[in-house]
Structures are given as structure tokens and as C-alpha cells.
Amino acid sequence: MLRTSLAKMKLAATSASMNQFMRLKPSVLTIQANRCASSDALKTSLYDYHVEKGGKMVDFAGWLMPVVYSSDTIIQSHLHTRQSCSIFDVSHMLQTKVHGKHSVDYLESLVVGDIEGLADDTGTLTVFTNQQGGICDDLIANKTSDGYIYVVSNAGCRDGDLALMKRKLEECKSKGLDVELEVLTNPLVAVQGPLMSKVLQAGVDVDLSQLYFMNTTMASVFGVEGCRITRCGYTGEDGVEISIPEGKDHHIIDCLLASKEGSVKLAGLGARDSLRLEAGLCLYGNDIDETTTPVEAALTWLIGSDVILQQLKEKPARKRVGIITESGPPPRGTCCKLLTKLTGGKFQQFMLTIHASVKSTQLQFCGYIPSCLM
């Protein structure tokens, strides 16, 4: 059953498919990732904490990260996040600060978002693009009242992002611009779920009801000063990401897990992937890459190059859509034949390439289809 728009897609799952999901064991879902583990993989400051808590560690983008915990299956962790509150370690992601009088000019020369137009302590999703309008990486840029721009981008694109940012930094400096780039090593955790606000409010010195989506602030979190809280996430639920001073992450997570305001659990990359897919959010390298423009990926708020503007005017050749099936989803990379009835009653065959596929409770996979089907 094909849905031509993520926004209009009806999320549904049969009890039979749910039972199938619940029977899956974490080991079945992580075996491929375990094969990719490398002795050279990096570790976040929470690595030992994850192992102690039963985390199944896998190599992801060069980092050893928990994919699931022994206490739950991926689908149980997924559902817990939807119903309560989960904590994700996302310290592998690249965090940077852009300082200086010309920090906005510098960043706007790299991304297609309107950084100048942001109010203080607000942020936006944006992308680095190449000369063809393709996406080099997606990121969140926060314009802070402390005089710098706080940027979070993907771990898998870390080397490329830093190279791009440093090249532009040298170019700007050669023109006499005042700008500096600082790479942060702070732990970063995401607290996600409908009970997040109630759980976190008990330990912070700011009013979370006044911290709106894509707003950011500095706060004390369970007695730890100097934490940056940004209201955003990657699950489709209400949530925040907290950048924590080094050495304080264990304390904050312990306090969250001990909350009396709701059930809080650790969650891994497995649930994070199924949650983001269900919410229609992109994963760089799967759903978007340098051959994909923001228009094709249904990211039409990201306008910023001749190629992208031309596609908005003329309509792109393909579009990303969410899909559910009556049976299990096909694996990533599968090419499917679609027989579609066109206007006038004629039938035409199209090819659909699956770029993201998970065993989810609802939305099961995404792919690009010809725009004429929309």
C-alpha cells in the first residue's frame, strides 16, 4: 500500500505484524552491525556506562555505540519512547561553536538556512550543499545570545564537515573577516518522549514550558552548571538534547533514570532509527546524500541554490515518500516494480528503490518515486 505523502500517510500496523516484531531478539537485529565492529572505533565518555547497563555495542560511523540494551528488544524500547521517556547517547555527533563578528556571514556561506534571521537562542535545521544543490550533510544551527553559533552535525560526516568548515574559515580569514571555529568534546545526550518535560523539569533551573521547539538555553541540570539544552530531537516526540560539561554525564543520566516523575530508560541506535523513520526524518547516507537535493527529499524549507530553485519551479524528477506494506518491509537497496494507474486509465510501470527499511510498529520504509505519481 503506497502513500504519496508523509504528511498524509495513515500510520497503521496489524496485530499480526506487531506480534512478529515483539518476537524478534536484539541479537537478530544487531548481527550485521556487530560484523562491522572495528578495534579502531572511538568510544564516547559513556561507553563503560553502556556496557555496565547491558548495552549491545556496535560500530556506527567509527564509534562504538549501543544499538539496544539487554533489558528490552528494539521494538520495546521504541514503544517506551513513544509512551514515556528515553535517554540516547548522541555524543558521537559533531558539536562546534562559531565565534566572531562575522560568524553569521561565515555560516551562511556554507549552509542554505537563514541564520541572520534567527532570533537569539533559536535554531534551525539546515544543510551543507554542493554546487549541484546536493546535500553534503544536514545539521542544526543555533544562534545563541552568548555571541556564538552552536552547530550539531552528523558523526558519519564529521571529517568532511570539518574539512569544509576549515576551508571556508581560511577563506574568510584571508579576506579579513573576524571568525573562529571551536570543536567541542562535550558529552551530548537526547532525552525524548512525552514525559520528557515532566522528568527533566524536576532537575533544571529554567521553565521548560517557555523553551519552545528549536529554542536553546544554558541551564543547571541536576546541579551541573553550564549545560546547553536545545528543544529538538530525532524521534518525532517532544524532546531535548543536552550538551554536558565533561565528566558530568554519568551523574545527570543517573538522576534521570531515578526520576519519580515517570519511567525513564536508556535507548540505543536501533530504536532511534525506527523512531526517526516513523516520523519521516532523514538519515544522511540512506535517505539523503550529495546526489539528493532538499526538494527531492521533501525538505523544501531549505532553499538556497540555483539547482534547488529550478526544481521548485519545474518539479523534481523524483520525490521521497513513506510507505507501509501488508507484509514485512523489503531490505534497503531493494528495487521494486510499481504498477500505477495514471490519469486517463492507462497503467505504467515504475521502479522504486528502497533507501531506508526497519521493522517498525507503523511506517516501515521510505523510497524515492517519480514525481508524476504525486
Sequence and secondary structure as in RCSB ss.txt:
>XXXX:A:sequence
MLRTSLAKMKLAATSASMNQFMRLKPSVLTIQANRCASSDALKTSLYDYHVEKGGKMVDFAGWLMPVVYSSDTII
QSHLHTRQSCSIFDVSHMLQTKVHGKHSVDYLESLVVGDIEGLADDTGTLTVFTNQQGGICDDLIANKTSDGYIY
VVSNAGCRDGDLALMKRKLEECKSKGLDVELEVLTNPLVAVQGPLMSKVLQAGVDVDLSQLYFMNTTMASVFGVE
GCRITRCGYTGEDGVEISIPEGKDHHIIDCLLASKEGSVKLAGLGARDSLRLEAGLCLYGNDIDETTTPVEAALT
WLIGSDVILQQLKEKPARKRVGIITESGPPPRGTCCKLLTKLTGGKFQQFMLTIHASVKSTQLQFCGYIPSCLM
>XXXX:A:secstr
 B S TTT      HHHHHHHHH  HHHHHHHHHHT  TT EE TTHHHHHHTTEEEEEETTEEEEEEETTS HH
HHHHHHHHSEEEEE TTSEEEEEESTTHHHHHHTTBSS STT  TTEEEEEEEE TTS EEEEEEEEE TTSSEE
EEE GGGHHHHHHHHHHHHHHHHHTT   EEEEE   EEEEESTTHHHHHHTTBSS GGG  TTBEEEEEETTEE
EEEEE   SSSSSEEEEE  TT HHHHHHHHHT SSS EEEE HHHHHHHHHHTT   BTTTB TT  TTTTT T
T   SHHHHHHHHH  SEEEEEE  SS    TT EEEEEEE TTS EEEEEEEEEEE   SS  EEEEEEGGG 
